Amino acid sequence: MSGPSVGPAVFDSSFGERVRALLRVRPVADAAANTGRQSWGDRRYDVVTMALAGIDAVIARQGLDDEVGYDEVVAGLEELAAATHPECSVEEHASVARYVLDALLNRRDREAPYRYYVSVFSRDETGTVAHRELSVEFRLLTEHEEPARGVNVLRATPDAINALVGGLEFDVEDEQAAVELMLARQLERGAFGQAEKAAERSRLLSVRYADELRALMADTSRDIRAVLGQWSSDVPQQLERSRVHLEDRLAAEARLLDHVRGALDGAESEPSVTSAAVRIAGLLEECRRRHTELHGKLVNARMTFIDEQTRQMFRPLGGLRNPDLTDDVFLPLLRLPVDAAVDPAETFAVAIAGTQVPRIVRLADLVDDLMAPRRSGDIDEPLDPDEEPGDPEPPAVPVAVLIAAAAVVDSVQLPARLSVLLTAAESAVLPAEVDRKSVLRVIALAALWSYAPESVEDFAAAVDAAAQVLGSTVAIDADGTPLRLDGWSGDDLIVAEDEESLAAWAEAALSVSKGER
Amino acid sequence: MTLSQRDLADVGVLIGCGLRPKLRAGADSDYRGLLDRYRADIEFRNAVNSVLDGLDTRVLSDSDLGLVLGVRRESVFAYRISDLSNVGGVTERLLVGLVSVAIAAFTFPTPGDFDDDRVRRVSVYEVERFLRATCDRLKRSPETASRQEEMFEEAWRTYDRLSPGYKADKGEGKARRSKASSVYWVASVLTWMVDQGLARPASGLASAPETFQLLERFRIQARELAGNATYDVLSAIRRDGGEEGIG
């Protein structure tokens, strides 16, 4: 090993860890360097500080019931921007705040992970330096749908939390104990400025700790098989250790809080010490709240495992692995013949759709729906290319036939039986261009439509035609008498001008039949 | 302990809640209470599952989101794709299916992507371009060239034939989209997903126009049911088709 100009550390395996830790700062540094394109780019806003403040605002409520959303963080950052340049517009402050938060979310790149390339150097026995390139991907903030409320909330990734803590990758529990010890010593020495920093770190560690546990629980309820090994080996001990540790922490934090309060009570305290002590007390209070919550989760962890085991035992095998949509579904589907592809394509659409509750149309709703003004959705109904608006459909029955049929009905004294009307039509004098058969059919159909309009598809048109032929008040009834005319079958319907004359006819018919008896 | 009539009524209430995809357990204390009971009380859980089983439906997830139900196609609760407006024929049903799969494949391209519950957004144009690019790739693939002679037409050509319709949409604000344009189908499938509680129009100033946020429910339905169910149908076709020389 000769001594080249580069130190040997670059070839150490631990060197890469440091490089990766440093990389976590890149997105923030890039955001600060690239403000040139913004309208406010030539004014100095401290993007780095604001970015860290943004991450901190997210971490402050992460894992609690009221995690922060995008707009809340923006509002907080706007305040910082406004304090930086009070003379500028509110819009500009908002734009700066969004720029910072969007950078943390990598929104410009569809919230994809940041990706950087790092060089890994190694040296073999002969002293030759080899180079390998590795890509490193990570996110700082992510957006999640909060299930209970349905709103979007932000969470900081372990990368962001670690970067903020200082790129340290220690066992959480040990580090926490160290921080505790440090805090206690600093308080004893009266070094409140440092104690405050330590308390802040203690809080961040609590957040990271909660995140680790949440990840384990999420994995467990997702697919227990993936974490079964972990559960049988180290998880039980880890949980037990964590439980004891948490109980210690809760006690320790209570003690520290007393200590800090004691410092506050000291009458001769400097104002700077007092205000630092107040802030530390607040931080410790929050740590305690977090630990209490965490404690609850921890107690339930074993139950979660047992429940999930029971639940997933009965889960169908296919449901256990995540589907490979691109290679197993999307591409094979596209390559199927059209006829064969409809079924699987529809299977997917039906399965993704979830449920649809079958509805029976109520008449009252139907009328309301028909009378309601047309909804103007974002997506307009397209025009059917084959259907041109313009000429109304030609009537199915020529007007001349309708007039001739009406004339025949007028010539007969109503009420009358359909057979009488049809016989009259057979012998009536008709205009030359009118087809007698059409007239006969129109009279029969008009009687039928008026008698049973619900049997007709085009209800309105049928009723109109019937009214034109028979009159708008026409009343029709059947008494079971068959129609005895060549070429016709069915009931010999009774056609009356209105309900009243129909009733009179019925009475007369009744008395006739009685008289006959 | 056996379930009382009152408990059975609760079974009905919980299923009723599950059938309303836009109802959040967090927003309804009765729902939340019954959901907790479903998670904790094995007997109650079995009763709910059995009733659902009789309706060709099963619980895909019982997170704080609520009861997410998955249906088999023969279920009374299954969505009838032909109920969608302008979906009458076989071609339209195929398009709705293709676009649905495309949205899911665009959002969750690999199995591992399902494990990440971060918020996903898609815009109409992104999905259109994704489908268009996939069609172009298939068009240029050597396999396609060798298949030109065959009698059947592959499914992707149905989408490829649609006009992208970019120009018609520019300016005019709400220009009407033709059924012959692909953006019409992408937009209408996404709008339908909003109605089904699978997506919502993305809010916020940073969003591109016509952007939708796919909701947690979408991830669950795609992961727990739709992906594997469709894979099963495709495998069955491949098995049967292998004998007839298709596939």
Contacts between the chains, C-beta under 8 A, distances in Angstrom:
chain1	res1	chain2	res2	distance
A	70	B	204	6.7
A	98	B	205	7.0
A	98	B	206	6.8
A	102	B	206	6.0
A	107	B	206	5.5
A	110	B	121	7.5
A	111	B	118	7.1
A	111	B	119	7.6
A	111	B	121	7.8
A	139	B	118	8.0
A	142	B	118	4.2
A	142	B	119	7.8
A	143	B	118	5.8
A	143	B	119	3.9
A	144	B	117	5.7
A	144	B	118	5.8
A	144	B	119	6.2
A	145	B	117	7.4
A	145	B	119	6.0
A	145	B	213	7.9
A	145	B	215	6.0
A	145	B	216	4.7
A	147	B	24	7.8
A	147	B	25	7.9
A	147	B	26	7.1
A	147	B	63	5.4
A	147	B	64	4.0
A	147	B	65	4.0
A	147	B	216	6.2
A	148	B	24	6.6
A	148	B	25	6.5
A	148	B	26	2.9
A	148	B	27	8.0
A	148	B	64	4.5
A	148	B	65	7.5
A	149	B	24	7.0
A	149	B	26	5.1
A	149	B	27	7.5
A	150	B	24	5.1
A	150	B	26	7.1
A	150	B	27	7.8
A	150	B	65	8.0
A	150	B	215	7.8
A	152	B	119	5.5
A	152	B	213	7.5
A	222	B	115	6.8
A	307	B	39	7.4
A	310	B	42	7.6
A	318	B	228	4.4
A	318	B	231	7.9
A	318	B	232	6.9
A	319	B	224	5.7
A	319	B	225	7.7
A	319	B	228	6.5
A	321	B	111	6.7
A	322	B	111	3.8
A	322	B	112	7.2
A	322	B	114	4.3
A	322	B	115	7.0
A	322	B	223	5.6
A	322	B	227	7.5
A	323	B	111	6.6
A	323	B	114	7.8
A	323	B	222	7.5
A	323	B	223	6.7
A	323	B	226	7.9
A	323	B	227	2.7
A	323	B	228	5.1
A	323	B	231	6.0
A	324	B	110	6.7
A	324	B	111	5.0
A	324	B	227	7.8
A	325	B	101	7.2
A	325	B	104	5.4
A	325	B	105	4.2
A	325	B	108	5.7
A	325	B	109	6.7
A	325	B	222	7.3
A	325	B	227	5.5
A	326	B	105	5.1
A	326	B	109	4.8
A	326	B	110	6.9
A	328	B	227	7.5
A	328	B	231	4.9
A	328	B	234	7.4
A	329	B	101	5.9
A	329	B	104	8.0
A	329	B	105	6.9
A	329	B	227	5.9
A	329	B	230	5.1
A	329	B	231	5.7
A	329	B	234	6.8
A	330	B	101	5.2
A	330	B	102	6.6
A	330	B	104	7.9
A	330	B	105	3.9
A	330	B	134	7.6
A	331	B	134	7.7
A	332	B	234	5.2
A	332	B	238	7.6
A	333	B	97	7.8
A	333	B	98	7.0
A	333	B	101	6.0
A	333	B	155	6.2
A	333	B	230	7.4
A	333	B	234	6.6
A	334	B	98	7.3
A	334	B	134	6.7
A	334	B	135	7.7
A	334	B	138	6.3
A	334	B	154	6.8
A	334	B	155	5.4
A	334	B	156	3.9
A	335	B	138	7.2
A	335	B	154	5.5
A	335	B	155	7.2
A	335	B	156	7.2
A	336	B	154	6.7
A	336	B	155	5.2
A	336	B	234	7.7
A	336	B	237	6.9
A	337	B	152	3.7
A	337	B	153	6.8
A	337	B	154	6.4
A	337	B	155	7.2
A	337	B	246	6.7
A	338	B	90	8.0
A	338	B	91	8.0
A	338	B	94	6.7
A	338	B	152	6.9
A	338	B	153	5.4
A	338	B	154	7.1
A	338	B	155	5.4
A	338	B	157	7.6
A	338	B	158	5.9
A	339	B	90	7.9
A	339	B	152	7.1
A	340	B	237	5.7
A	340	B	241	7.2
A	340	B	246	7.3
A	341	B	94	6.0
A	341	B	97	7.7
A	341	B	98	7.7
A	341	B	154	8.0
A	341	B	155	3.6
A	342	B	90	5.4
A	342	B	93	5.8
A	342	B	94	4.9
A	342	B	97	7.2
A	343	B	233	6.3
A	343	B	237	7.7
A	344	B	97	7.3
A	344	B	230	5.2
A	344	B	233	4.3
A	344	B	234	5.2
A	344	B	237	6.8
A	345	B	93	7.1
A	345	B	94	5.2
A	345	B	96	7.5
A	345	B	97	2.4
A	345	B	98	5.5
A	345	B	100	7.7
A	345	B	101	6.8
A	345	B	155	7.2
A	346	B	73	7.9
A	346	B	81	5.6
A	346	B	93	5.4
A	346	B	94	7.7
A	346	B	96	7.6
A	346	B	97	5.0
A	347	B	73	6.4
A	347	B	97	7.6
A	347	B	226	7.9
A	347	B	229	5.7
A	347	B	230	5.1
A	347	B	233	4.9
A	348	B	97	5.5
A	348	B	100	5.5
A	348	B	101	5.0
A	348	B	104	7.6
A	348	B	226	5.1
A	348	B	227	7.9
A	348	B	229	7.4
A	348	B	230	4.3
A	349	B	79	7.4
A	349	B	81	5.5
A	349	B	93	7.8
A	349	B	96	5.2
A	349	B	97	4.6
A	349	B	100	4.5
A	350	B	71	7.1
A	350	B	73	5.3
A	350	B	78	5.3
A	350	B	79	5.4
A	350	B	81	6.6
A	351	B	70	6.6
A	351	B	71	7.4
A	351	B	73	7.9
A	351	B	221	6.7
A	351	B	225	4.7
A	351	B	226	3.7
A	351	B	229	4.7
A	351	B	230	6.9
A	352	B	100	5.6
A	352	B	104	6.8
A	352	B	193	7.8
A	352	B	198	6.9
A	352	B	218	7.1
A	352	B	221	4.8
A	352	B	222	5.9
A	352	B	225	7.7
A	352	B	226	4.2
A	353	B	78	7.9
A	353	B	79	3.8
A	353	B	192	7.8
A	353	B	196	5.3
A	353	B	198	7.7
A	353	B	221	7.7
A	354	B	21	5.4
A	354	B	68	7.3
A	354	B	69	6.4
A	354	B	70	7.3
A	354	B	71	7.2
A	354	B	79	7.4
A	354	B	196	5.6
A	354	B	197	6.9
A	354	B	198	7.1
A	354	B	217	6.9
A	354	B	221	5.8
A	355	B	18	7.6
A	355	B	19	5.2
A	355	B	21	6.9
A	355	B	57	7.0
A	355	B	69	5.3
A	355	B	71	5.8
A	355	B	77	4.2
A	355	B	78	7.8
A	355	B	79	7.5
A	356	B	77	6.2
A	356	B	78	6.9
A	356	B	79	4.3
A	356	B	80	7.1
A	356	B	83	7.5
A	356	B	196	7.9
A	357	B	19	5.5
A	357	B	77	6.6
A	358	B	76	5.8
A	358	B	77	7.5
A	377	B	191	7.1
A	378	B	174	7.7
A	378	B	187	7.5
A	378	B	191	6.8
A	378	B	210	7.9
A	379	B	177	7.2
A	379	B	184	7.4
A	379	B	187	5.3
A	379	B	188	5.4
A	379	B	191	5.4
A	380	B	174	6.8
A	380	B	176	4.9
A	380	B	177	6.8
A	381	B	85	6.4
A	381	B	86	7.0
A	382	B	86	6.8
A	382	B	176	6.2
A	382	B	177	5.9
A	382	B	178	5.1
A	382	B	179	4.3
A	382	B	184	6.2
A	383	B	176	6.8
A	383	B	178	7.4
A	384	B	179	7.4
A	385	B	178	7.2
A	385	B	179	7.4
A	385	B	180	6.9
